[in-house]
Amino acid sequence: MMRHVVFWIAIAALAAGCAQQGTRTGVPGTHVSIAVTDSGFVPATAFVRAGEPVTIVVTRKTDQTCAKEIVFPEQDIRKELPLGQAVEITLTPSAKGDVPFTCGMSMVSGKLVAQ
């Protein structure tokens, strides 16, 4: 009987921990870190607040990518991404919705979701 109680307490604690992490995942932020890896932009989707400035810090961690620059076409922003150097970009999404970004060749992409 005691084993069953301990088992269910452990399951409840694990579920509570997972639920807390899940709520943080979609919280809009004012600071977003993005890495450029062999997989592309990581994370490829980040949540921000509409109408508030957000600073995006992009660090290219590989030379095996075409993403040697980042482009926010709707904001007319284009920044070089030197290998291993953090590049800061500050912008303000004016409305709710997606703010797309790509590499300079438009082969690797991601988006900010303004909420």
C-alpha distances in whole Angstrom, upper triangle without the diagonal:
4,5,5,7,9,10,11,13,14,16,17,19,20,21,23,25,26,27,29,31,32,34,36,37,39,41,44,46,49,49,48,48,49,49,51,50,51,48,51,50,46,45,47,46,46,45,48,49,53,56,54,55,53,54,53,53,53,53,54,52,54,58,57,57,59,58,60,61,59,60,59,62,62,62,65,63,63,62,63,59,61,58,56,57,55,57,57,58,58,58,57,56,58,56,53,52,52,54,55,56,57,59,62,63,60,58,55,54,51,51,50,49,50,48
4,5,5,6,9,10,11,12,14,15,17,18,20,21,23,24,26,27,29,30,32,34,35,38,39,43,44,47,47,46,46,47,47,50,48,49,47,49,48,45,43,46,45,44,44,46,48,51,54,52,53,51,51,51,50,51,51,52,50,52,56,55,55,58,56,58,59,57,59,58,61,61,61,63,61,62,60,61,57,58,56,53,55,53,55,55,56,56,56,56,54,57,55,52,51,51,53,54,54,56,57,61,61,59,57,54,52,50,50,49,47,49,47
4,5,5,6,9,10,10,12,14,15,16,18,20,21,23,24,26,27,29,31,32,33,36,37,41,42,46,45,44,44,44,45,47,45,46,44,46,45,42,41,43,42,42,42,45,46,50,53,51,52,49,50,49,48,49,48,50,47,49,53,52,52,55,53,55,56,54,56,56,59,58,59,61,59,59,58,58,55,56,53,51,52,51,53,53,54,54,54,54,53,55,53,50,49,49,51,51,52,53,54,58,58,56,54,51,50,47,47,47,45,47,45
4,5,5,6,9,10,11,12,14,15,16,18,20,21,22,24,26,27,29,31,32,34,36,40,41,45,44,43,43,44,44,46,45,45,43,45,45,41,40,42,41,41,40,43,45,48,51,50,51,48,49,48,48,48,48,49,47,49,53,51,52,54,52,55,55,53,55,54,57,57,57,60,58,58,57,58,54,56,53,51,52,50,52,52,53,53,53,52,51,53,51,48,47,47,49,50,51,52,53,57,57,55,53,50,48,46,46,45,44,45,43
4,5,5,6,9,10,11,12,14,15,16,18,20,21,23,25,26,27,29,31,33,34,38,39,43,43,42,42,43,44,46,45,46,43,45,44,41,39,42,40,40,39,42,43,46,49,48,49,47,47,46,47,47,47,49,47,49,53,52,52,54,52,55,55,53,55,54,56,56,56,59,57,58,56,57,54,55,53,50,51,49,51,51,52,51,52,51,50,52,50,47,46,47,49,49,50,52,53,57,57,55,53,50,48,46,45,44,43,44,42
4,6,5,6,9,10,11,12,14,15,17,18,20,21,23,24,26,28,29,32,33,37,38,41,40,40,40,41,41,44,42,43,41,43,42,38,37,40,39,38,38,40,42,45,48,46,47,45,45,44,44,45,45,46,44,46,50,49,49,52,50,52,53,51,53,52,55,54,55,57,55,56,54,54,51,52,50,47,49,47,49,48,49,49,50,49,48,51,49,46,45,45,47,48,48,50,51,55,55,53,51,48,46,44,44,43,41,43,41
4,6,5,6,9,10,11,12,14,16,17,18,20,21,23,25,27,28,30,32,35,37,40,39,38,38,39,39,42,40,41,39,41,40,36,35,37,36,36,36,39,41,44,47,45,46,44,44,43,43,43,43,44,42,44,48,47,47,50,48,50,51,49,51,50,53,52,53,55,53,54,52,53,50,51,48,46,47,45,48,47,48,48,49,48,47,49,47,44,43,43,45,45,46,47,49,53,53,50,48,45,44,41,41,41,39,41,39
4,5,5,6,9,10,10,12,14,15,16,18,20,21,23,25,26,28,30,33,35,39,38,37,37,38,39,41,40,41,39,41,39,36,34,37,35,35,34,37,39,42,45,43,45,42,43,42,42,43,43,44,43,45,48,47,47,49,48,50,50,48,50,49,51,51,51,54,52,53,52,52,49,51,49,46,47,45,47,46,47,47,47,46,45,47,45,42,41,41,43,44,45,46,48,52,52,50,48,45,43,40,40,39,38,39,37
4,5,5,6,9,10,11,12,14,15,17,19,20,22,23,25,27,28,32,33,37,36,36,36,37,38,41,40,41,39,40,39,35,34,36,35,34,33,36,37,40,43,42,43,41,41,40,41,41,42,43,42,44,48,47,47,49,47,49,49,47,49,48,51,50,50,53,51,52,51,51,48,49,47,45,46,44,46,45,46,45,46,45,44,46,44,41,41,41,43,44,45,46,48,51,52,50,48,45,43,40,40,38,37,38,36
4,5,5,6,9,10,11,12,14,16,17,18,20,22,23,26,27,31,32,35,35,34,34,35,35,38,36,38,35,37,36,32,31,34,33,32,32,34,36,39,42,41,42,39,39,38,38,39,39,40,39,41,44,44,44,46,44,46,47,45,47,46,49,48,49,51,49,49,48,48,45,46,44,42,43,41,43,42,43,43,44,44,43,45,43,40,40,39,41,42,42,44,45,49,49,47,45,42,40,38,37,37,35,37,35
4,5,5,6,9,10,11,12,14,16,16,19,21,21,24,26,29,31,34,34,33,33,33,34,36,35,36,34,36,34,31,29,32,31,30,30,33,34,38,41,39,40,38,38,37,37,38,38,39,38,40,43,42,42,45,43,45,45,43,45,44,47,46,47,49,48,48,47,47,44,46,44,41,42,40,42,42,42,42,43,42,41,43,41,38,37,37,39,39,40,42,43,47,47,45,43,40,38,36,35,35,33,35,33
4,5,5,6,9,10,10,12,14,15,17,19,20,23,24,28,29,33,33,32,32,33,34,37,36,38,35,36,35,31,30,32,30,29,29,31,33,36,39,37,39,36,37,36,37,38,38,40,39,41,44,44,43,45,43,45,45,43,45,43,46,46,46,49,47,48,47,47,45,46,44,42,43,40,42,41,42,41,41,40,39,41,39,36,36,36,38,39,40,42,43,47,48,45,44,40,39,36,35,34,32,33,31
4,5,5,6,9,10,11,13,14,16,17,19,22,22,26,27,31,30,30,30,31,32,35,34,36,34,35,33,30,28,31,29,28,28,30,31,35,38,36,37,35,35,34,35,35,36,38,36,39,42,42,41,44,41,44,44,41,43,42,45,44,44,47,45,46,45,45,42,44,42,39,40,38,40,39,39,39,40,39,38,40,39,36,35,35,37,38,39,40,42,46,47,44,43,39,37,34,34,33,31,33,31
4,5,5,6,9,10,11,12,15,16,17,20,21,25,26,29,29,28,28,29,30,32,31,33,30,32,30,27,25,28,26,26,26,28,30,34,36,35,36,33,33,32,32,33,33,35,33,36,39,39,38,41,38,41,41,39,40,40,42,42,42,45,43,43,42,43,40,41,39,37,38,36,37,37,38,38,38,38,36,39,37,34,34,33,35,36,36,38,39,43,44,41,39,36,35,32,31,30,29,31,29
4,5,5,6,9,10,10,13,15,16,18,20,23,25,29,28,27,28,29,30,32,32,33,30,31,30,26,25,27,25,25,24,27,28,32,35,33,34,32,33,32,32,33,34,35,34,36,40,39,38,40,38,41,40,38,40,38,41,41,41,44,42,43,42,43,40,41,40,38,38,36,37,37,37,37,37,36,35,37,35,32,31,31,33,34,35,37,38,42,43,40,39,35,33,30,30,29,27,29,27
4,5,5,6,9,10,11,13,15,17,18,22,23,27,27,26,27,28,30,32,32,34,31,32,30,27,25,27,25,24,23,25,27,30,33,31,33,30,31,31,31,32,33,35,34,37,40,40,39,41,39,41,40,38,39,38,41,40,40,43,41,42,41,42,39,41,40,37,38,35,37,35,36,35,35,35,33,36,34,31,31,31,33,34,35,37,39,42,43,41,39,36,34,31,30,28,27,28,26
4,5,5,6,9,10,11,13,16,17,20,21,25,24,23,24,25,26,29,29,31,28,29,28,24,22,25,23,22,22,24,26,29,32,30,31,28,29,28,28,29,30,32,31,33,37,37,36,38,36,38,38,35,37,36,39,38,38,41,39,40,39,39,36,38,36,34,34,32,34,33,33,33,33,33,32,35,33,30,30,30,31,32,33,34,36,40,41,38,37,34,32,29,28,27,25,27,25
4,5,5,6,9,10,11,14,15,19,20,24,23,22,23,23,25,27,27,28,26,27,25,22,20,22,20,20,20,22,24,27,31,29,30,27,28,27,27,28,29,30,29,32,35,35,34,36,33,36,36,33,35,34,36,36,36,39,37,38,37,38,35,36,35,33,33,31,32,31,32,32,32,32,30,33,31,28,27,27,29,29,30,32,34,37,38,36,34,31,29,26,25,24,23,25,23
4,5,5,6,9,10,12,14,17,19,23,23,22,23,24,26,29,29,30,27,28,26,23,20,22,20,19,18,21,22,25,29,27,29,26,27,27,28,29,30,32,31,34,37,36,35,37,34,37,36,34,35,33,36,35,35,38,37,38,37,38,36,38,36,34,35,32,33,32,32,31,31,30,29,31,29,26,26,26,28,29,30,32,34,38,39,36,35,32,29,26,25,23,22,23,21
4,5,5,7,9,11,12,15,17,20,20,20,21,23,25,28,28,30,27,28,25,22,20,22,20,18,17,19,21,24,27,25,26,24,25,25,26,27,28,30,30,33,36,36,35,37,34,36,35,32,34,32,35,34,34,37,35,36,35,37,34,36,35,33,33,30,31,29,30,29,29,28,27,30,28,25,25,25,27,28,29,32,34,37,38,36,35,31,29,26,24,23,21,22,20
4,5,5,7,10,11,14,15,19,18,17,18,19,21,24,24,26,24,24,22,18,16,19,17,16,15,18,20,23,26,24,25,22,23,22,23,24,25,27,26,29,32,32,31,33,30,32,32,29,31,29,32,32,32,35,33,33,32,33,31,33,31,29,29,27,28,27,27,27,27,27,26,28,27,24,24,24,25,26,26,28,30,34,35,33,32,28,26,23,22,20,19,21,19
4,5,5,8,10,13,15,19,19,18,19,19,21,24,24,26,23,23,21,18,16,18,15,14,14,16,18,21,25,23,24,22,23,22,23,24,25,27,27,29,33,32,31,32,30,32,31,29,30,28,31,30,31,33,32,33,32,33,31,33,32,30,30,28,28,27,27,27,26,26,24,27,25,22,21,21,23,24,25,27,29,33,34,31,30,27,24,21,20,18,17,19,17
4,6,6,7,11,13,17,17,17,19,20,23,25,26,28,25,25,22,20,17,19,16,14,12,15,16,19,22,21,22,20,22,21,23,24,26,28,28,31,34,34,32,34,31,33,32,29,30,28,30,29,29,33,31,32,32,34,31,34,33,31,31,28,28,27,26,25,25,24,22,25,23,20,20,20,22,24,25,28,30,33,35,32,31,28,25,22,20,18,16,17,15
4,6,5,9,10,14,14,14,15,17,20,23,24,26,23,23,20,17,15,17,14,12,11,13,14,18,21,19,20,17,19,18,19,21,23,25,25,28,32,32,30,31,28,30,29,26,27,26,29,28,27,30,29,30,29,31,28,31,30,28,27,24,25,23,23,22,22,22,21,23,22,19,19,19,21,22,23,26,28,31,33,30,30,26,23,20,18,16,15,16,14
4,6,9,10,14,14,12,14,15,17,20,21,23,20,20,17,14,11,13,11,9,9,12,14,17,20,19,20,17,18,17,18,19,21,23,23,26,29,29,27,28,25,27,26,24,25,23,26,25,25,28,26,27,27,28,26,28,28,26,26,23,23,22,22,21,21,21,20,22,21,18,17,17,18,19,20,22,25,28,29,27,26,23,20,17,15,14,13,14,14
4,6,9,13,13,12,14,15,18,21,22,24,21,20,17,15,12,13,10,8,6,9,11,14,17,16,18,15,17,16,18,19,22,24,25,27,30,30,28,28,25,28,26,23,23,21,24,23,23,26,25,26,26,28,26,29,29,27,27,24,24,22,21,20,19,18,17,19,18,14,14,14,16,17,19,21,24,27,29,26,26,22,19,16,14,11,10,11,10
4,6,10,11,11,14,16,19,22,24,26,24,22,19,17,14,15,12,9,7,8,9,12,15,14,15,13,15,15,17,19,22,24,26,28,31,31,29,30,27,28,27,24,24,22,25,23,23,26,25,26,26,28,27,29,29,27,26,23,23,21,20,19,18,17,16,18,17,14,15,15,16,18,20,23,25,29,30,27,28,24,21,17,15,12,11,11,9
4,7,9,9,13,15,18,21,23,26,23,22,18,16,14,15,11,8,5,4,5,9,12,10,12,10,12,13,15,17,20,23,25,27,30,30,28,28,25,26,24,21,21,19,21,20,19,23,21,23,23,26,24,27,28,26,25,21,20,18,17,15,14,13,12,14,14,12,12,13,13,16,17,21,23,26,28,25,26,23,20,16,13,10,8,8,7
4,5,7,10,13,16,19,22,25,23,21,17,16,14,15,12,8,6,5,7,10,12,9,10,7,9,10,12,15,18,21,23,26,28,29,27,27,24,25,23,20,20,18,21,20,19,22,20,22,21,23,22,25,25,24,22,18,18,15,14,13,13,12,12,15,15,14,15,15,14,17,17,20,23,25,28,25,26,23,20,16,14,10,10,10,10
4,7,10,13,17,20,23,26,24,22,18,17,15,16,14,11,9,6,7,10,11,8,7,4,6,8,11,14,17,21,23,26,28,29,27,27,23,24,22,19,19,17,20,19,17,20,18,20,19,22,21,23,24,23,20,17,16,12,12,10,10,10,11,14,15,15,16,16,14,17,17,20,22,25,27,25,27,23,20,17,15,11,12,11,12
4,7,10,13,17,19,23,22,19,16,14,13,15,13,10,10,8,10,13,14,11,9,6,5,6,8,11,14,17,19,22,25,26,24,25,21,21,19,17,18,16,20,20,18,20,17,19,17,19,18,20,21,19,17,13,13,10,10,9,11,12,13,16,18,17,18,17,15,17,16,19,20,23,26,24,25,21,19,16,14,11,13,13,14
4,6,10,13,16,19,18,16,12,11,9,11,10,7,8,8,11,14,16,13,11,7,6,5,6,8,11,14,16,19,22,23,21,21,18,19,17,14,16,15,18,18,17,19,16,17,16,18,16,18,19,17,15,12,12,10,10,10,11,13,13,17,18,17,17,15,13,14,13,16,17,20,23,21,21,18,16,13,12,9,12,12,14
4,7,10,13,16,15,14,10,9,8,11,11,9,11,12,15,18,19,17,14,11,9,6,5,6,8,11,13,16,19,20,18,19,16,16,15,13,16,15,19,20,19,20,17,17,15,16,13,15,15,13,12,9,10,9,10,12,14,16,17,20,21,20,19,17,15,15,14,15,16,19,21,20,20,17,15,13,13,12,14,16,18
4,7,10,13,12,10,6,5,6,8,9,9,12,13,17,19,21,19,16,13,11,7,6,5,6,9,10,13,16,17,15,16,12,13,13,11,13,14,17,19,18,19,16,15,14,14,11,14,13,12,12,9,10,10,11,13,15,17,17,21,22,21,19,16,14,14,11,12,13,16,18,17,17,13,12,10,11,11,14,16,19
4,6,10,10,8,6,5,7,9,12,12,15,17,21,23,24,22,20,16,14,10,8,6,5,6,7,9,12,13,12,14,10,12,12,11,14,16,19,21,20,21,18,16,14,14,10,12,11,10,10,9,10,12,13,16,18,20,21,24,25,24,22,19,17,16,13,13,12,16,17,17,16,12,12,11,13,14,17,20,22
4,7,8,5,5,6,9,10,13,14,18,19,23,24,26,25,22,19,16,13,11,7,6,4,6,7,9,10,8,10,7,9,10,10,13,15,18,21,20,20,17,15,13,12,9,11,9,10,11,11,11,14,15,18,19,22,22,26,26,25,23,20,18,15,12,11,10,13,14,14,13,10,11,11,14,15,19,21,24
4,5,5,6,7,10,11,14,16,20,22,26,27,29,28,26,22,20,16,14,11,9,7,6,6,9,8,7,10,9,11,13,13,16,19,21,24,24,24,21,19,17,15,12,13,11,11,13,13,15,17,18,21,23,25,25,29,29,28,26,22,21,18,15,14,12,15,16,16,14,11,12,13,16,18,21,24,26
4,6,9,10,12,13,16,19,22,25,28,30,32,31,29,25,23,20,18,14,13,10,8,7,8,6,6,10,10,12,14,15,18,20,23,25,26,26,23,21,19,17,14,15,13,14,16,17,18,21,22,25,26,28,28,31,31,30,27,24,22,20,17,15,13,16,16,16,13,10,13,14,18,20,23,26,29
4,7,7,10,10,13,16,20,22,26,28,30,29,27,24,22,19,18,14,13,11,11,10,12,10,9,11,11,14,15,15,18,19,21,24,25,25,23,21,20,19,16,17,15,16,18,18,19,21,21,24,25,27,26,29,29,27,24,21,20,17,15,13,13,16,16,15,12,9,11,12,15,18,20,24,26
4,6,9,8,11,14,18,20,24,25,27,26,24,21,19,16,15,12,11,10,10,10,11,10,8,9,7,11,12,11,14,16,18,20,21,21,19,17,16,15,13,15,14,15,16,16,16,18,18,21,21,23,23,26,26,25,22,18,17,14,12,10,9,13,13,12,9,6,8,9,12,15,18,21,24
4,6,5,9,10,14,16,20,21,24,23,21,17,16,12,12,9,10,9,10,11,13,13,10,11,8,11,11,10,12,13,16,18,18,19,17,15,14,14,12,15,14,14,15,14,14,15,15,17,18,20,19,23,23,22,19,16,14,12,10,9,9,13,14,12,11,7,7,6,9,12,15,18,20
3,5,8,9,13,15,19,21,24,22,21,17,16,12,12,9,10,10,11,12,15,15,13,14,12,14,14,13,15,16,19,21,21,22,19,18,17,17,14,16,15,15,16,14,15,16,16,18,19,21,20,24,24,22,20,17,16,14,12,12,13,17,18,16,15,11,10,9,11,12,14,18,20
4,5,7,10,13,17,19,22,20,19,16,15,12,12,11,12,13,13,15,18,18,16,17,14,16,16,14,16,16,19,20,20,22,19,19,18,19,16,19,18,17,17,15,16,16,16,17,18,19,18,22,21,19,17,15,14,13,12,13,14,18,19,17,16,12,10,8,9,10,12,15,17
4,7,10,13,17,18,21,20,19,16,16,12,13,12,13,14,15,16,18,17,15,15,13,16,15,12,14,13,16,17,18,19,18,17,17,18,16,19,19,19,19,17,17,17,16,17,17,18,17,20,20,18,15,12,12,10,9,10,12,16,16,14,13,9,7,4,6,8,10,14,16
4,7,10,13,15,18,18,17,14,15,12,14,13,15,16,18,19,22,21,19,19,16,19,17,14,15,14,16,16,17,19,18,18,19,20,19,22,22,21,21,18,18,17,16,17,16,16,14,18,17,14,12,9,10,9,10,12,14,18,19,16,16,12,9,6,5,6,7,11,13
4,7,10,12,15,14,14,11,12,10,12,12,15,17,19,21,23,23,21,21,18,20,18,15,16,14,17,17,17,19,18,19,18,20,19,22,22,21,20,17,17,15,14,14,14,14,13,16,15,13,12,10,10,10,11,14,16,20,21,18,19,15,12,8,7,5,6,9,11
4,7,10,13,12,13,10,12,11,14,15,18,20,22,24,27,27,24,24,21,23,21,18,18,15,18,17,17,20,19,20,21,23,22,25,25,24,23,20,19,17,15,14,13,13,11,14,13,11,10,9,10,12,13,16,19,22,24,21,22,19,15,11,9,6,5,6,7
4,7,9,8,9,7,10,10,13,15,19,21,23,26,28,29,26,26,22,24,21,18,17,15,18,16,15,19,17,20,20,23,22,25,26,25,23,19,18,15,14,12,11,9,8,11,11,9,10,10,10,13,14,17,20,23,25,22,23,20,17,13,10,7,6,5,6
4,6,6,8,8,11,13,16,18,22,25,27,29,32,32,29,29,25,27,24,21,20,17,19,17,16,20,19,21,22,25,25,28,29,28,26,22,21,18,15,13,11,9,7,9,9,8,10,11,11,15,16,20,23,25,28,25,26,24,20,17,13,10,8,5,5
4,6,8,9,13,14,18,20,24,26,29,31,33,33,30,29,26,27,24,21,19,16,17,15,14,18,18,21,22,25,25,29,30,30,28,24,22,19,16,13,10,7,5,6,5,5,8,10,10,14,16,20,23,25,27,24,26,24,20,17,13,10,9,5,5
4,7,9,13,15,19,21,25,28,30,33,34,35,32,31,28,28,25,22,20,17,18,15,14,17,18,21,22,26,26,29,31,31,28,25,22,19,16,13,10,6,6,5,6,8,11,13,12,16,18,22,25,26,29,26,28,26,23,20,16,13,12,8,9
4,6,10,13,16,19,23,26,28,31,33,34,31,30,27,27,24,21,20,17,19,16,14,18,17,20,21,24,24,27,29,28,25,22,20,16,14,10,8,5,7,8,10,11,13,14,13,17,18,22,24,26,29,26,28,26,23,20,16,13,13,9,10
4,7,10,13,16,20,23,25,28,30,31,29,28,24,24,21,18,17,15,17,15,13,16,15,17,18,21,21,24,26,25,22,18,16,12,10,7,6,4,7,9,12,13,15,15,13,16,16,20,22,23,26,25,27,24,21,18,16,12,13,11,13
4,6,10,13,16,19,22,25,27,28,25,25,21,22,19,16,16,13,16,15,13,16,14,16,16,19,18,21,23,22,19,15,13,10,8,6,6,6,8,11,13,14,15,14,12,14,14,17,19,21,24,22,24,21,19,16,13,10,12,10,12
4,6,10,13,16,19,22,24,26,23,23,19,19,16,14,15,13,17,16,14,16,13,15,14,16,15,18,19,18,15,12,10,6,6,4,7,9,11,14,17,17,17,16,14,15,14,17,18,20,23,22,23,20,18,16,14,11,14,13,16
4,6,10,13,16,18,20,22,20,19,16,16,13,11,12,11,15,16,13,15,12,13,12,14,12,15,16,15,13,10,8,6,5,6,8,11,12,16,17,17,17,15,12,13,11,14,15,17,20,19,20,17,15,13,12,10,13,13,16
4,7,10,13,16,18,20,18,18,15,14,13,11,13,14,17,18,16,17,14,14,11,12,10,12,13,12,10,6,5,5,6,9,11,14,16,20,21,21,20,18,16,15,13,15,15,17,20,19,20,17,16,14,14,13,16,17,19
4,7,10,12,14,16,14,15,11,11,10,8,11,13,16,18,16,17,13,12,10,10,7,10,10,10,8,6,5,6,8,11,13,16,17,21,23,22,21,18,16,15,12,12,12,14,17,17,17,14,13,12,13,13,17,18,21
4,6,9,12,14,13,14,11,10,10,10,14,16,19,21,20,20,16,14,11,10,7,8,7,6,6,5,6,9,11,15,17,20,21,25,26,26,24,22,19,18,15,14,13,15,18,18,18,15,15,14,16,16,20,22,24
4,6,8,10,9,11,8,7,9,10,14,16,19,22,21,21,17,15,12,10,6,7,5,6,7,8,9,12,14,17,20,23,23,27,28,28,26,23,20,18,15,13,11,13,16,16,15,13,14,14,17,18,21,24,27
4,7,9,9,12,10,10,12,14,17,20,23,25,25,24,21,18,16,13,10,9,6,6,8,10,12,15,17,21,23,26,26,30,31,30,28,25,23,21,18,16,14,17,18,19,17,15,16,16,19,20,24,26,29
4,5,7,10,9,9,12,14,18,21,23,26,26,25,22,19,17,14,11,10,7,8,11,13,15,18,20,23,25,28,28,32,33,32,30,26,24,22,18,16,14,16,17,18,16,14,16,17,20,22,25,28,31
4,6,8,9,8,12,14,18,21,23,26,26,25,22,19,16,13,10,9,7,9,12,15,16,19,21,24,26,30,30,33,34,34,31,28,25,23,19,16,13,14,15,17,15,14,17,19,22,24,27,30,33
4,7,9,10,13,15,18,22,23,27,27,26,23,20,18,15,13,13,10,13,16,17,18,22,23,26,28,31,31,34,35,34,31,27,25,22,19,16,13,15,14,16,13,12,16,18,21,24,27,30,33
4,5,7,10,12,15,18,20,23,23,22,20,17,15,13,11,12,11,13,15,16,17,20,20,24,25,28,27,31,31,30,28,24,22,19,15,12,9,11,11,12,10,9,12,15,18,21,24,27,30
4,6,8,10,12,16,17,21,21,20,17,14,14,12,11,12,12,15,16,17,17,19,19,23,23,26,26,29,30,29,27,23,21,17,14,10,7,8,7,9,8,8,11,14,17,20,24,26,30
4,5,7,10,13,15,18,18,17,15,12,11,9,8,10,10,13,14,14,13,16,16,19,20,23,22,26,27,26,24,20,18,14,11,8,5,7,8,9,8,7,9,11,14,17,20,23,26
4,7,10,14,16,19,19,17,14,11,9,6,5,7,8,11,11,12,11,14,15,18,20,23,23,27,28,28,26,22,19,17,13,10,7,7,9,11,11,10,12,14,17,19,23,25,28
4,7,10,12,16,15,13,10,7,5,4,5,8,10,13,12,12,10,12,12,15,16,20,20,23,25,25,23,20,17,14,10,8,6,6,9,10,11,10,11,13,15,17,20,22,26
4,7,9,12,12,11,8,6,5,7,7,11,13,14,13,12,10,11,10,13,13,16,17,20,21,21,19,16,13,10,7,6,5,6,9,9,11,9,9,10,11,13,17,18,22
4,6,9,9,8,6,4,7,9,10,14,16,18,17,15,12,13,10,13,12,15,15,17,19,19,17,14,11,9,5,5,6,6,9,8,11,10,9,10,11,12,16,17,21
4,6,6,6,5,6,9,12,13,17,19,21,19,17,14,13,10,11,10,12,11,14,15,16,14,11,8,6,5,7,9,10,12,11,13,12,10,10,9,10,13,14,18
4,5,5,6,8,11,14,16,20,22,24,22,20,17,17,13,14,12,14,13,14,15,17,15,12,9,7,7,8,10,10,12,10,14,13,11,12,11,13,15,16,19
4,6,8,11,14,17,19,23,25,26,24,22,19,18,14,14,11,11,10,11,12,14,12,10,7,8,9,11,14,14,16,13,17,16,14,13,12,12,14,14,17
4,5,9,12,16,17,21,24,25,22,20,17,15,11,11,8,9,9,10,12,15,14,12,9,10,10,12,14,14,17,15,19,18,15,14,13,12,14,14,17
4,7,10,14,16,20,23,24,22,20,16,15,12,12,11,12,13,14,16,18,17,15,12,11,11,12,13,12,15,14,18,17,16,16,15,15,18,17,21
4,7,10,13,16,19,20,18,16,13,12,9,10,9,12,13,15,17,19,18,16,12,11,9,11,11,11,14,14,17,16,14,14,14,14,17,17,21
4,7,10,13,16,18,16,15,11,12,9,12,12,15,16,18,21,22,20,18,14,12,10,10,9,8,12,12,15,14,14,14,15,16,19,20,23
4,6,9,13,14,12,11,8,9,8,11,13,16,18,20,23,24,22,19,16,14,11,11,10,9,13,14,16,15,14,15,16,16,20,21,25
4,6,10,12,10,10,8,11,11,14,16,20,21,24,26,27,25,22,19,17,13,12,10,9,12,14,16,14,15,16,18,19,23,24,27
4,6,8,7,8,7,10,11,15,17,21,22,25,27,27,25,22,19,17,13,12,10,10,13,15,15,14,14,15,17,18,22,24,27
4,6,6,8,8,12,14,18,20,24,25,29,30,31,29,26,23,21,17,16,13,13,16,18,18,16,18,19,21,22,25,27,30
4,6,9,10,14,16,20,22,26,27,31,32,32,30,27,24,22,19,17,14,15,17,19,18,16,18,19,21,23,26,28,31
4,7,10,13,16,19,22,26,27,31,32,32,30,27,25,23,20,19,16,18,20,21,21,18,19,20,22,22,26,28,30
4,6,10,13,16,19,23,25,28,30,30,29,26,23,22,19,18,16,17,20,21,21,19,20,20,21,21,25,26,29
4,7,10,13,16,20,21,25,27,27,26,23,21,20,17,17,16,17,20,21,21,18,18,18,19,18,22,23,26
4,7,10,13,17,19,22,24,25,24,21,18,18,14,15,14,15,19,19,20,17,17,16,17,17,20,21,24
4,7,10,13,16,19,21,22,22,20,16,17,14,16,16,17,20,20,22,19,18,16,16,15,18,18,21
4,7,10,12,16,18,19,19,17,13,14,12,14,14,15,19,18,20,18,16,15,14,13,16,16,19
4,7,10,13,16,17,17,16,13,14,13,16,17,18,22,21,23,20,18,16,15,12,15,14,17
4,7,9,12,14,14,13,10,12,12,15,17,18,21,20,22,20,17,16,13,11,13,11,14
4,6,9,11,12,12,10,13,14,17,20,21,24,22,24,22,19,17,14,11,12,9,12
4,6,7,9,9,7,11,13,16,19,21,23,21,23,21,17,15,12,9,9,6,9
4,7,9,11,10,13,16,19,22,23,26,23,26,24,20,18,15,12,12,8,10
4,6,9,9,13,16,20,23,24,26,23,26,24,20,18,14,12,10,7,8
4,7,9,13,16,19,23,25,26,23,25,23,19,16,13,10,7,5,5
4,7,10,13,17,20,22,23,20,22,20,16,13,10,8,6,5,7
4,6,10,13,17,19,20,16,18,16,12,10,6,6,5,6,9
4,7,10,14,16,17,14,16,14,11,9,5,5,6,7,11
4,7,11,13,14,11,13,11,7,6,4,6,8,11,14
4,7,9,11,9,11,9,6,5,6,8,11,13,17
4,6,8,5,7,5,4,6,8,11,14,17,20
4,5,5,6,5,6,9,12,14,18,20,24
4,6,8,8,10,13,15,17,20,22,26
4,5,8,10,13,16,19,22,24,28
4,6,7,10,13,16,19,21,25
4,7,10,13,17,20,23,26
4,7,11,14,17,20,23
4,7,11,13,16,20
4,7,10,13,16
4,6,9,13
4,6,9
4,6
4
